Amino acid sequence: LEQVYQIFPEYYILRVNQFDNVTINNLDEWIYFIKNSEIKEEFQARGLAEAKEKLRLDNLPLPEKVAYQNYLENKRYEISLLEGAEAAGKLQGRAEKATEIAKAMKARGIDLDLIVATTGLTKKDVEHF
């Protein structure tokens, strides 16, 4: 049987306005950040480094923010192109290897159906060699 505390979430009320800006522990560092929208260099609380980067980006002037977003979009597009080219290159390499194997098998007089089954090429392709 479940206890009440296992069913319902716990809520905490942080009285940020009453916080005196003195940081003693990790929770204090987070409360300082929430209250002041600032993260000091000496803060070590887990997750604050990521929050600091988000805060830096959110505080950029609009033209710089737009330029940064465009830069990220261009980077994603470049990566997509490279990944697509890499996949196409691998596919082409496999096709060339299958062709080499088929030519070698045909030169040894191996049955056409076996060559087709082994390489995945069509009969027409193998007969063309």
C-alpha beads as a LAMMPS data file, in Angstrom:
LAMMPS data file: protein, C-alpha beads

129 atoms
128 bonds

1 atom types
1 bond types

-500.0 500.0 xlo xhi
-500.0 500.0 ylo yhi
-500.0 500.0 zlo zhi

Masses

1 110.0

Atoms # bond

1 1 1 0.000 0.000 0.000
2 1 1 1.346 3.403 -0.956
3 1 1 1.735 6.209 1.527
4 1 1 0.348 9.664 0.827
5 1 1 3.836 11.107 0.379
6 1 1 4.493 8.525 -2.367
7 1 1 1.415 9.560 -4.371
8 1 1 1.414 13.332 -4.172
9 1 1 4.380 15.521 -5.089
10 1 1 6.048 17.765 -2.568
11 1 1 6.079 21.469 -3.253
12 1 1 8.547 23.921 -1.826
13 1 1 7.999 27.638 -1.656
14 1 1 11.170 29.618 -2.182
15 1 1 10.889 33.112 -0.811
16 1 1 13.348 34.573 -3.258
17 1 1 12.651 38.195 -2.328
18 1 1 13.649 37.471 1.268
19 1 1 16.947 35.909 0.207
20 1 1 19.895 37.967 1.500
21 1 1 22.234 37.139 -1.448
22 1 1 24.625 35.204 0.793
23 1 1 25.473 31.871 -0.791
24 1 1 26.461 29.058 1.529
25 1 1 25.416 25.971 -0.424
26 1 1 24.248 24.871 -3.866
27 1 1 20.609 25.748 -3.193
28 1 1 21.661 29.274 -2.226
29 1 1 23.509 29.598 -5.535
30 1 1 20.381 28.622 -7.452
31 1 1 18.217 31.020 -5.443
32 1 1 20.759 33.789 -6.069
33 1 1 20.528 33.049 -9.803
34 1 1 16.720 33.074 -9.762
35 1 1 16.591 36.331 -7.824
36 1 1 19.344 38.242 -9.635
37 1 1 19.476 36.634 -13.113
38 1 1 23.210 36.372 -12.582
39 1 1 25.626 33.523 -11.957
40 1 1 28.912 34.358 -10.277
41 1 1 32.125 32.700 -11.471
42 1 1 32.695 30.954 -8.143
43 1 1 29.312 29.168 -8.186
44 1 1 29.667 25.380 -8.408
45 1 1 26.082 24.057 -8.176
46 1 1 25.244 21.335 -10.645
47 1 1 23.494 22.680 -13.738
48 1 1 24.524 26.305 -13.254
49 1 1 27.112 26.172 -16.049
50 1 1 24.364 25.255 -18.515
51 1 1 22.063 27.886 -17.043
52 1 1 24.836 30.475 -17.377
53 1 1 25.222 29.725 -21.087
54 1 1 21.442 29.984 -21.615
55 1 1 21.400 33.256 -19.690
56 1 1 24.259 34.602 -21.806
57 1 1 22.396 33.754 -25.013
58 1 1 19.119 35.182 -23.720
59 1 1 20.855 38.457 -22.841
60 1 1 22.339 38.975 -26.309
61 1 1 21.062 41.995 -28.222
62 1 1 18.444 40.995 -30.802
63 1 1 20.682 41.363 -33.900
64 1 1 23.388 39.217 -32.288
65 1 1 20.821 36.658 -31.136
66 1 1 19.414 36.390 -34.683
67 1 1 22.932 36.078 -36.112
68 1 1 23.755 33.349 -33.591
69 1 1 20.558 31.438 -34.403
70 1 1 21.379 31.692 -38.123
71 1 1 24.894 30.433 -37.411
72 1 1 23.519 27.412 -35.526
73 1 1 21.051 26.660 -38.324
74 1 1 23.837 26.831 -40.913
75 1 1 25.987 24.504 -38.792
76 1 1 23.129 21.991 -38.528
77 1 1 22.658 22.176 -42.307
78 1 1 26.390 21.612 -42.930
79 1 1 26.412 18.614 -40.607
80 1 1 23.366 17.220 -42.383
81 1 1 25.079 17.612 -45.756
82 1 1 28.231 15.915 -44.510
83 1 1 26.297 13.029 -42.992
84 1 1 24.334 12.616 -46.228
85 1 1 27.508 12.660 -48.312
86 1 1 29.134 10.152 -45.971
87 1 1 26.159 7.798 -46.255
88 1 1 26.163 8.137 -50.047
89 1 1 29.903 7.437 -50.132
90 1 1 29.482 4.301 -48.028
91 1 1 26.678 3.112 -50.285
92 1 1 28.785 3.721 -53.381
93 1 1 31.702 1.869 -51.781
94 1 1 29.500 -1.141 -51.048
95 1 1 28.212 -1.152 -54.626
96 1 1 31.761 -1.008 -55.996
97 1 1 32.840 -3.850 -53.698
98 1 1 29.859 -5.967 -54.807
99 1 1 30.824 -5.313 -58.424
100 1 1 34.434 -6.369 -57.774
101 1 1 33.295 -9.568 -56.081
102 1 1 30.855 -10.337 -58.893
103 1 1 33.576 -9.836 -61.529
104 1 1 35.953 -12.131 -59.635
105 1 1 33.286 -14.794 -59.202
106 1 1 32.302 -14.606 -62.877
107 1 1 35.965 -14.895 -63.905
108 1 1 36.171 -18.123 -61.891
109 1 1 33.143 -19.511 -63.686
110 1 1 30.797 -19.474 -60.708
111 1 1 27.091 -19.907 -61.479
112 1 1 25.245 -16.682 -62.329
113 1 1 22.451 -17.310 -59.785
114 1 1 25.009 -17.793 -57.003
115 1 1 26.756 -14.534 -57.963
116 1 1 23.421 -12.681 -57.887
117 1 1 22.508 -14.194 -54.506
118 1 1 25.939 -13.428 -53.024
119 1 1 26.393 -9.855 -54.253
120 1 1 22.828 -8.576 -54.393
121 1 1 23.372 -7.368 -57.949
122 1 1 20.876 -8.086 -60.707
123 1 1 21.405 -10.764 -63.359
124 1 1 21.544 -8.031 -65.969
125 1 1 24.372 -6.271 -64.105
126 1 1 26.374 -9.484 -63.712
127 1 1 25.870 -10.492 -67.364
128 1 1 27.161 -7.052 -68.394
129 1 1 30.677 -7.782 -67.016

Bonds

1 1 1 2
2 1 2 3
3 1 3 4
4 1 4 5
5 1 5 6
6 1 6 7
7 1 7 8
8 1 8 9
9 1 9 10
10 1 10 11
11 1 11 12
12 1 12 13
13 1 13 14
14 1 14 15
15 1 15 16
16 1 16 17
17 1 17 18
18 1 18 19
19 1 19 20
20 1 20 21
21 1 21 22
22 1 22 23
23 1 23 24
24 1 24 25
25 1 25 26
26 1 26 27
27 1 27 28
28 1 28 29
29 1 29 30
30 1 30 31
31 1 31 32
32 1 32 33
33 1 33 34
34 1 34 35
35 1 35 36
36 1 36 37
37 1 37 38
38 1 38 39
39 1 39 40
40 1 40 41
41 1 41 42
42 1 42 43
43 1 43 44
44 1 44 45
45 1 45 46
46 1 46 47
47 1 47 48
48 1 48 49
49 1 49 50
50 1 50 51
51 1 51 52
52 1 52 53
53 1 53 54
54 1 54 55
55 1 55 56
56 1 56 57
57 1 57 58
58 1 58 59
59 1 59 60
60 1 60 61
61 1 61 62
62 1 62 63
63 1 63 64
64 1 64 65
65 1 65 66
66 1 66 67
67 1 67 68
68 1 68 69
69 1 69 70
70 1 70 71
71 1 71 72
72 1 72 73
73 1 73 74
74 1 74 75
75 1 75 76
76 1 76 77
77 1 77 78
78 1 78 79
79 1 79 80
80 1 80 81
81 1 81 82
82 1 82 83
83 1 83 84
84 1 84 85
85 1 85 86
86 1 86 87
87 1 87 88
88 1 88 89
89 1 89 90
90 1 90 91
91 1 91 92
92 1 92 93
93 1 93 94
94 1 94 95
95 1 95 96
96 1 96 97
97 1 97 98
98 1 98 99
99 1 99 100
100 1 100 101
101 1 101 102
102 1 102 103
103 1 103 104
104 1 104 105
105 1 105 106
106 1 106 107
107 1 107 108
108 1 108 109
109 1 109 110
110 1 110 111
111 1 111 112
112 1 112 113
113 1 113 114
114 1 114 115
115 1 115 116
116 1 116 117
117 1 117 118
118 1 118 119
119 1 119 120
120 1 120 121
121 1 121 122
122 1 122 123
123 1 123 124
124 1 124 125
125 1 125 126
126 1 126 127
127 1 127 128
128 1 128 129
